[in-house]
Amino acid sequence: MKKYQTKTTIYFLFVLWLILAFLFESSDLLLSNYFYNPNSHWAKFLEMYGEIPGLVISLIGIYIYFTSNKLSSNAKKILVYFLLMLLSTVGVIYINFLVISNAFGVRFNSSIEIIILISGSSIVNLFALIYIKNKLKFSFKQFLFSRIVLRMLTFGFLLTTLPLKFLWGRIRFRDFNGDFSNFTTWYLPNGINGNDSFPSGHAAMSWILISLFILLADKSIFRRTAIKTIIIGYALLVCFSRIVIGAHFASDVLFGSMFMISAYVVSKHFLYEEQLNRK
């Protein structure tokens, strides 16, 4: 990727981000009031399962990187293996929790249910890691994909979206119950208070799917366009569903999306720069 292309993309994203953030500062409540529909079946479905595709892609990226880890230092390799195992275990636990709780109505109120969920998910993940490590081989392009996924997950979610959700303390639209006296704009942090509307985790996780673009370079233009359209359309639908169901304001969705998209653009740029420098 040429430097001027990356700079242009970053400038465009930054300007778009600023414009939308400015617009949503004054229109968050208006948009949420207009689109809010707590009975929307499609929005409820995406609330329950909308994160799963992004979580699956994250796990695939982790598994591929796990098999391809070639760090020189044994200490570094052990640390990376441990972190990847921890991250993938948490991912499997969360996916199982979403599926079991939403599809089968299990609420995990008892310690036995929680222990079964954690231990069962951990065993499944361990066997998956061992099998993939010993049985599967991946191409260089797939390894690049895994690196982009890990960087997006790290910088677009774990170090930005996730901690900000708890530190910002913004109240979700549906929790106001018609009384908006405690409403705050997106740029005003409220501190740790149990609320976690800003930014949107669903939005961030839906955009991690754009990491798949790296695998489409050798596909036909029709297939590339079709797959990219589906991925972007899905991410936009998830983002809109968060407003419809009242879980987030438009600005929450904007920042969750931009954190992940920016992480993709920057990660892709630096990885391509690394490859060029090695040649």
N, C-alpha and C positions, 0 to 999 in steps of 0.2 A: 504494500500500500504506500503510495507516494505521500510525502510529508504534507504537501499543500492540500491534498485531498482530505487527510485527517484533520488538519487545521480548519478547513472550510466546514467540515462536518461538525466539529466541536463548536465553532463559532455559531453555526446555524442552530444547534441544539441549545446553546446557552442563551441566544437571543429569543428563541421560541419559549424556552423555560421562563425567562424574565417576563415576557409579554403575557403568557398564560397565568403566571403567578400574580402579576399585577391585576389582571382581569378577575381572577378567582378571589382575590382579597375582598372585593366588594360584591361578588356575586355567589359566593359559596352557599349562603342560606337560601337565596332565591332559587338556585338550581336544585338544591336538595328538596325544598318545598314543592317544586314543580314536578320532579321526577319520582319522588318517594312513593313507593308502593310495596308495603310490607307483605302483601299477598301474592306478589309476583312469583310464579312457580319456577320460571327459568332462572331468575335471580337467586332464589333459594337454592336451586340445584347447584349453581356455580359457587354459592357461599359454602356449600358442603363439600364439593368435589373440585372446585376450580383451581386449587393449588396443586392437585395431584400430578398433572402433566409436568409442571415445573419441577416438582420434587423428584419425579422419575428421571427427568433429564439430569438433574443434579446428581442423583445416585449413579447414573450411567457414567457421567464425567468422573466421579470419584473412583469408580471401579476401574475405568480405563487407566487413570493416572496411577492407581495403586499397582497395576500390573507393569507399568512402564517406568516406575520410579527408579532412577539410576544415579542418585546422589553419591558423591565420592566418599563422604564421611559416614562411617557406620552410625555414629551418634545422630547425625542429621537424618539418616534413613530411618532409624528406629523412631525418632520423634515424628517424622512425616507419616510413617505407618500408623503410629498411635493416633495421631490427629485425624487421619483419614478413616480409621476404624471407628473412632468416636463419632465423627461427623456422619458417617454412613449409618451407624447404629441409631443415632437420633432421628435420621431421616426415615429409616424403616419403621421405627416406633411410631413416628408421627403419621406416616401413611396408613399403617395398620389401625391407629387410633381413629383417623378420619373415616376410613371405610367401615370399621366395626361399629363405631358409635352412630354413624349416620345411616348405614344400611340395615343394621340389626338392632339399633336402639340401646346398645349397651352403654351405660353411663360411667362405668369404672368408678363407682362409689366405694367399693370395698378394696381392701389392701390385696386380697387374693387376685382379684381381676387385674389390678395394676401390676402385680408381680408376674402374672402369666403374660401380660402384654409385653413387659420389658424383657423378660427372660426369653420368651418365644421369639420376639423380634431380633434380639441379640444373637440367638443361635442361628436363625435364618440368615442374618447378615454375615455372620462368621463363615458359614458354609458357602455362601455366595462369593465372598472374597477369596476363599481358598480355591474354589472351583475355577473362578475366572483367572486367578493368578497362575494356576498350573495348567489350565486347559486351553485358554483362548489367547490368540495373538491379534494385535491391532496395528493398523497402518500408521504411518507418520501423520497423515491428515487427521486421523481419529485421535491421536495423541495431542495434536494442536487443539482440537476441539475440547478435549478434557482439560487442558490448561486454561482455555478461555472460560469454560464453565466454572472452574475453581476460582478464578479471579473475579468473575461476575458474582459468584456466591459470596466471596469474601468481602469485596469492596462495594458491591451493589446491595448486599443484604445484611451480612453478619456485622459489619463495622459501621453501617449507616442506618438502614431501615429498622433493623431489630432494636438497637439501643435507643434510637430516637423515639420509637413507639412508647417506651416506658418513661423516658426522660421528659418528653414534651407534654404528656398528660392531657391531650386534647380530648374533649368529650365527643363521643359518636353522636351523629344527628338523631338516631332513633332513641337515644337515652335522654334527650331533653324533655320528651313527653309534652311538647307544646310550649314549654317555658324556656325561652332562649336568653334569659338574663345572664347566664354563665357562658355564653358563646364567646369564643376568642378567635381572632384571625390566625392564619397559619404561622405567622412570624412571631407570635407571642407564646413562649414556653410557659407551661403551668407547673412544671416540676412533677415529681413522682407522686401520683395521686390515685393510681388504679385505672385511669383512663388511658387508652392507647389507640386513638383514631389516626394520629399523624405520625408517619406516613403510612400508606397502605401496603401491607405485606402481600396480600393477594395480587395486587397490581405488580409489585416487584417480581414475585415468583412467576407470574404469567409471561413477563418479558424475558425471562431467562431462556425461553424457547428460541429466541433469535440466535442463540449460540449454534443452532443447527445450520445456520447459513454457511458456516465454514465448510460443511460437508457437501454443499451443492455446487461447488465451483466447476466440476466436470459434468454436470447434468445439462440436459438440453434447456434452452431458454424458456420453453413452455413449462417444463417441470419445475425449474427454479422459480419462475413467476407464480405458478400455482401454489407451490409449497409456502413461499414467502407470504403470499396473500392470505392463505389459511392461518399461518402463525400470527401475523399481524392482526388479522381479523379477530382471532380468538383472544389475543391479549386485550384488544380494544373492548371486546364484549365483556370480558371479566372486569375491566376497569369501570365500564358503565354500570355493570350489575352491582358494584359496590355502592354506587350512588343511589341506584333504584331501591336497594334493600335497606338503605339508611345506615350502613355500616361505616361509610366514609363520606367526606366532602370531596368536591372536585379537586381541591388543592392537595388533599391527602393522596389521591390517586396520581396526581401529576408528579409529586415528589417521589413516590414509590417507583413510578415508571422511569423517571429521568435518572434516578440513581443507578438503576440496572442498565438502561440503554447507554448511559455514559460509560459505565464500567465495561460494557461490550466494545464500544468504539475505541477506548483507550487501550484495553487489553489486546485487542486485535492489532492495533498499530504497533505496540511494543513487541509483540511476538513476531510480527513480520520483520521488524527492525532487527531483532535478534537473529533471524534466519539469514537476512541479507549480510549481516556482519560476519557470519560464519563462513560465507562463501568466498 
